[in-house]
């Protein structure tokens, strides 16, 4: 069985790569891939860079060279519901794409409830909905465009494209996000510019940004701490999920 795990940023997969002793298989255009095996499961861990276009290009390439049986979209997510805490895990079988024009498209992925139950017995996970957006957007502007009745929504910038491709190709698909920013926290667009081309924070860009806007320092520190919690919880959940396929 072949399992491909996709995340936008290196820090989202860093601990998982360490735990699995995965070896870097090189860079392909805008993404990096690591390979390992766990008993009968072959695993590719793919760092795509941010955005649907990058995620889809990476998946198309991995599909050609690795032929995954299962795809997992994972990483950080922004909470769109009150009561979420930093690091909370959200498992989703419902994915919404919100376009810049305001239109929304809903995908229902096979729920895989049996796997949700197995993971949630070891690691606290809640069911929710992933909302994929094209760019960093104030959360109130996202919420006002969501259909009624959406359960525990979390926003990202990659999952919908991955889910759609997998549904078209008949690949089993899972989506799991860890909360990095809360419902009442908006991420300024400038934050995205402190990342280098690999998706890692560039310390000098961060320093220059803080010098221009000292008020962002508190937010950056809080996001760093939240992301650490999110990475640790993703590590537990993803390694637990992999064990179910050994």
N, C-alpha and C positions, 0 to 999 in steps of 0.2 A: 504494500500500500504506500502511496506517495501523498505527502501532506505538505502543502505550501502555505506559509504564514507571511502575511503582508502587513507592513506598518510604514508610515511615512518617515519617521525620524529614527536615527540610530539609537537614541536613549530609550525608545519604546521597546526595543528588542534586545538591548545590550545584556541584561541579566539572563534572559532566556538563552541567548547564544552562548553565554558562559556556562550555564547549567548543562546544556546539551553538548558542550565541547565541539561546537560547529566550527568548521574551517571555511575561511573566505574563499569563494570560488571566482572572485574577480568582479569587475564592474562592467555593466552592459549599458552603454549610453548613460541614462540618468539614474540608474539604480545599482545597488550592490546586492550580492547574493551569497549566503553562507549555506553550507551543506553538512548534514550529519545523518546518522541513522540511530534508531532506538529499537533494538530487536528487529521485528519484521517491518518497521515503519521507516521509510526514507523521508527525510525532511529537508525542505528548502526554506530558508528564512530570508525574506526579501525586504530591503529598505528602499522604498520607491521615490522618496522626496514628496513634498506636499502637493496635493491637488489631484483631481480626478484624471486628468490627462496623463500625468506621470504614473499613477497607479494602474491605469488601464494598459498603457504601453508595457509596463513591467509584467503584468499578468499575461498579456498576449505572447510575450517572449518566453516566459516561463512555461506557458502551455505548450509551446512548440518544442522546447528542449527538455522539459521535465515531465510533462503529461500528468499533472496532479489529479488524484482521485478526490481530494478534499482541499478546499481553500478556506483559510481563516483570515478575515479582516480584523485587525486589532490595533491597539494604540490608545492614545489619550482622546478624551471627548469633553466637550463643554456641556455642563448640565443645563437643561432647559426646564427643569421642574424643581420646585422648592423641596427642601428636605434632604437633598443629596449632600454627601460629604466627600471631601477630597479622598480619592482612591477607591471610592465605591465602584463596583463592577456592574455593568449593564449588558445583558445578553439579549440579542434582538433577532427576531425572525420577520420583522417589518421594517422596511427601509423606505424613506421618502427623499426624493430629490426636489429641492427648491431652486428653480432657475432664477437668473437675474431679472427676468421679465415678470416674475411673481407666480408663474404657473408651478403646480406641484404634481409629481408623479409618484404613485405608491406601488411598491413591490412587496409581495408576500412570499417569503422564502419558506420552504418546508421547516416546520418548527423544531424538529429534533428534540422534543421534550425529554426523551429518555436521557440524552446526554446532559441537558440542563440540570436534571434532577441529580445525576451523578456528580456533576461539578459542584452544585450548590450544597451538597451534603458535606463537602470538604472545604469549600471556600464560599463565603457569602457573596451571592450573585442575585441580582433582581432582573426581571424581564422588563424590556422597554422597547423604544423605537429609535432608530438612528436616522437623523436628519442630515443629509449631505448638502452642503452649500458650496458655492463657487469661490467665495472670498470671506474674509473676516467681516462679520456683520453684527451690529448691535442686537442683543438677544430679544429685546422687545419687538424688533422688526421681523425676527424669525417667528416668534410666537404668534403674532397677529395673522400670519399666513398659513398656519398649520390647520389641518382638518380637525374637527371636533373629535374628542374621544381618544386622542393619542396617549398612549401609556408611557410614562417616564421618558420623555424625549431627551436625546443627547445629540449634539451636533458634531459633525466632522467634515472632512473635505475629500473623502476617498471611497467610502463603503458602497454607495449606490452603483458606481461604475463597475466595481468588482462583482457585486451581487448580480447585476444585469448580465454581465458576460458569462458568469457561471450558470445562470439559469438557461441562457441560450445554448451553452455547450453541455448541459446535463451534468455539471460538476456539483458535488455536495458542497454546501456553503454554510459557514458559521460566521457570526459577527459578534465581537466582544470588545467593549470599550471601558476604560477606567477614567473616572472623573478627574480632570486636572484643574478645572475652573468652575465655580459655582454659578447658580442661576442668576444671582445678583451681581456677578462680576463680568464686565465686558473687557475684551482684550483689544487694546488699541492696535491699529494697523501697523504702527511703528515697530511693534514687538517682532513681527515677522522678519524685519530687516536686520535683526541681530544674528540671524542664522547665516552660516557660510554655505557654500554650494553643496556640502555634504549633509546639511541639515543640523549641524552641531552649532551651539552658541559660540559666537566670536566675541571674546572678552573685550577687545578694543572697540568693536561696534557697540557693545553694551555700555562701555564707559562713556563713549561719545554721546549716546542717547541719554544716559542719566545726567550728564553735564548740561545737556540742552533742556531736559525735563526731569529735574530731581524728584518730582512727585511719583515718577514711575519706579523708583527704587524699591519701595515697599511692595508694589505689585510684583516686580520681578523676583524678589526674595520669596514671596508667598507662592508664586507659580513654581519656583524651583522646588520648594518643600512639597507642594502638592504633587508635582510630577514624580518625585521620588517615591511617594506613597503609591501613586498609580503604577509605577514600574514594578514595585515589589508585589503588588496584588496581581498584576498581569502575569508575572513570573509564576505565581502559585497556580492561577487558573489555567494558563496555557499548558504548563507541564502536567497538570492533572488531566486535561483533555487528551493530551498525547498518549498518556498511559492507558486510556480507554481503548486505544487501537492497537496496542502491542499484542 
